[in-house]
Amino acid sequence: MNSLGRNFRITTFGESHGPVIGVIIDGCPPGTDLAEKDIQPFLDRRRPGTSPLSSPRQEKDRVEILSGIFEGKTTGAPIALMVRNENQQSKDYEEIREKFRPGHADFTYQEKYGIRDHRGGGRSSGRETIGRVAAGAVALKYLSARGITLGSRILAVHGKTSPADIEQEILSAKEAGDSVGGIAEIVARGCPAGLGDPVFGKLDAQLAGAMMGIGAVKGVEIGDGFAVAGRFGSENNDQMTADGFSSNHAGGILGGISTGQDIVVRIAVKPTPSITKRQQTRDIHGKMVEISVGGRHDPCIVPRILPVAEAMMALVLMDCLLEQEKYG
């Protein structure tokens, strides 16, 4: 399952400590203006080493377009995008070659495949999201031409909500060799009504699946989410007026189909599992051992997950828009 989408299909490839990370996009309509400069700003937003709040790994993450573009426009052929890994430090992971990191995918990858790349987690690393962000940037170029825009923000980190408190909470966790999680919100504006398919192809189901497909995400809310469980129907219904809706508790989706209102999604992001604080775990031989994870890791994933979550929403909306355009 390295691919996503029906009409706008992406397949990501590469590992954290391999030579490259990238994505193949198939189904992008021809005639869209596209160059590296349209993609690079999104990769720069998720790039490590730009803040004391993120991993110190130094990567330029410069995107290269290998195919699917002629004279600055998409041709309809598959688009190949690639970023070179340049600052791997695989030796940092030798100490955990045979140990499973608590909270990480090490154990489950070993159980499923009988083999795993211990260097940064291989495909389970956050660097895999480079391909998603690059593909999302292409989707956003198409969507923006149709008046659809995306934005995101941090709502909370470890219970803190002000920017100053959030920064201090992350730095304190880093100092203690620990990590913290948080909540982020992603909003799409300008989406037409009618996107998404009933029953199993619901837009909110697709968005939830896409967000849960991000490694650090453990919960998703659409609209008011879990808060609706404590309301009366008269409170929660988005009543209609001559001008549209009087509220947006549903988050822009009813019956799995977009209403034309803002589409609102919130995600719960877990603390980074790779921490230097000593923990108990098991090795591949079944022996109980202690572990302290070296290497370079984010003390909080939330700030750098924003462009990833935007990309996942863009990919779903792009796919649904092309599905709708099939039928006029």
LINRADA-V561494 format. One line per field, one symbol per residue. phi: phi as a letter, one per 40 degrees, with the letter a starting at -180 (. if undefined). burial: 1 if it has 9 or more other C-alpha atoms within 8 Angstrom, else 0. Layout:
phi: ???
burial: ???
//
This chain:
phi: .cbahbbbbbbcahbdbccabaabbbhcdcgccaadccbddcccccccgbaccbdcdcbcfccbcbagbbfgbcbgcdbbbabccbbcbcccbccbdbbccdgbcdccccccbgaacccgggcccccdcdcccccccccccccccbgbbbaaaccabfgcbcdcccccccccccccgbabbabbbbbbbgccchchbcgcbdccccccccccccdccbabbbgcfccccbbcdcccccccbcchbcaaccggbbggbccgcdcbbbbcbccdccbcdcbcabbccgccacabccgbbccacddccdcccccccccccccccccccdbg
burial: 0000101111111111111111111111010101110111011001111000111110101010101110001111111111111000010010010011110111101100000101111110101111111111111111110001110101111101100011101110110011111111111111101111110011111111011101011101111100000000000101000000100111111001111111111111111111111101111000001111110011111101111111111111111111110000
//
